[in-house]
Amino acid sequence: MSALFARVHDWFFGLGAHYGVDPVVFGAIYVGAIPFFLLSIAWLVRRLRAGKSIVLPVMCAGFCFVSAYLYLAIVGHDIPAWVWTTLGLLLVYGAVSTVRDVRKKSRK
């Protein structure tokens, strides 16, 4: 079992070395942005209910949503097209889902 874990570990971190991206940094940005994204959404909903401008909370939430992928785009090299396509689809799905949730929460 430990040999399998070692092979998976080596493969995973080998991908990072191959594409110039540190998986630990990517994961830290990805997970670390979650609380800020949720805070931005709460801020957005409060401002939406109050009838105030939501530009800044939307920009903050959007930045938190894509921050790990920005790291990938800036630091990474030779990232395959299928990765960008998959990430694009995930981002569109996530954006649509977030808009639905915000609309639902703003009605309450």
C-alpha positions in Angstrom: 0.0 0.0 0.0 2.8 2.4 0.8 4.4 1.7 -2.6 1.1 2.7 -4.3 1.0 5.9 -2.2 4.6 6.7 -3.1 3.9 6.2 -6.8 0.8 8.5 -6.7 2.7 11.1 -4.7 5.6 11.0 -7.2 3.2 11.2 -10.2 1.2 14.1 -8.6 4.2 16.2 -7.7 5.9 15.3 -11.0 3.0 16.9 -12.8 3.7 20.1 -10.9 7.3 20.1 -11.9 6.5 19.3 -15.5 4.1 22.2 -15.8 5.9 24.6 -13.5 3.2 24.8 -10.9 3.6 23.9 -7.2 0.6 21.7 -6.3 0.9 22.8 -2.6 0.7 26.5 -3.5 -2.2 25.9 -5.9 -4.1 23.9 -3.2 -3.3 26.5 -0.6 -4.7 29.3 -2.8 -7.7 27.2 -3.8 -8.6 26.3 -0.2 -7.5 29.6 1.3 -9.8 31.6 -1.1 -12.9 29.8 0.0 -13.6 31.8 3.2 -13.0 35.1 1.4 -15.3 34.0 -1.4 -18.1 33.2 1.1 -17.6 36.5 2.8 -17.7 38.3 -0.5 -21.0 36.5 -1.4 -22.5 37.5 2.0 -21.4 41.1 1.5 -22.9 41.0 -2.0 -26.2 39.7 -0.8 -26.4 42.3 2.0 -25.7 45.1 -0.4 -28.1 43.7 -3.0 -30.9 43.6 -0.3 -30.0 47.2 0.7 -30.3 48.4 -2.9 -26.6 49.5 -3.0 -24.0 48.9 -5.6 -22.7 45.3 -5.8 -19.8 46.0 -8.1 -17.0 45.7 -5.5 -18.4 42.5 -3.8 -18.9 40.9 -7.3 -15.3 41.7 -8.2 -14.0 40.4 -4.9 -16.0 37.2 -5.2 -14.9 36.8 -8.8 -11.3 37.2 -7.9 -11.5 34.7 -5.1 -13.3 32.3 -7.4 -10.5 32.3 -10.1 -7.5 33.0 -7.9 -6.0 29.5 -8.0 -6.5 29.4 -11.8 -4.8 32.8 -12.1 -1.8 31.3 -10.4 -1.9 28.4 -12.9 -2.2 30.8 -15.8 0.7 33.0 -14.6 3.1 30.5 -13.3 2.3 27.4 -15.4 3.6 26.6 -18.8 2.6 24.2 -21.5 -0.8 23.5 -19.8 -2.8 21.3 -22.2 -5.8 22.7 -23.9 -8.1 20.1 -22.4 -7.2 21.5 -18.9 -8.2 25.0 -19.9 -11.4 23.7 -21.5 -12.3 21.8 -18.4 -11.5 24.7 -16.1 -13.6 27.0 -18.4 -16.6 24.7 -18.1 -16.2 24.5 -14.3 -15.9 28.2 -14.1 -19.1 28.7 -16.1 -21.0 26.1 -14.1 -19.7 27.7 -10.8 -20.7 31.2 -11.9 -24.2 30.1 -13.0 -24.6 28.2 -9.7 -23.4 31.2 -7.7 -25.7 33.6 -9.5 -28.7 31.3 -8.7 -27.7 31.1 -5.1 -27.3 34.9 -4.8 -30.7 35.5 -6.4 -32.3 33.0 -4.1 -30.7 34.5 -1.0 -31.5 38.0 -2.0 -35.2 37.2 -2.3 -35.4 36.0 1.3 
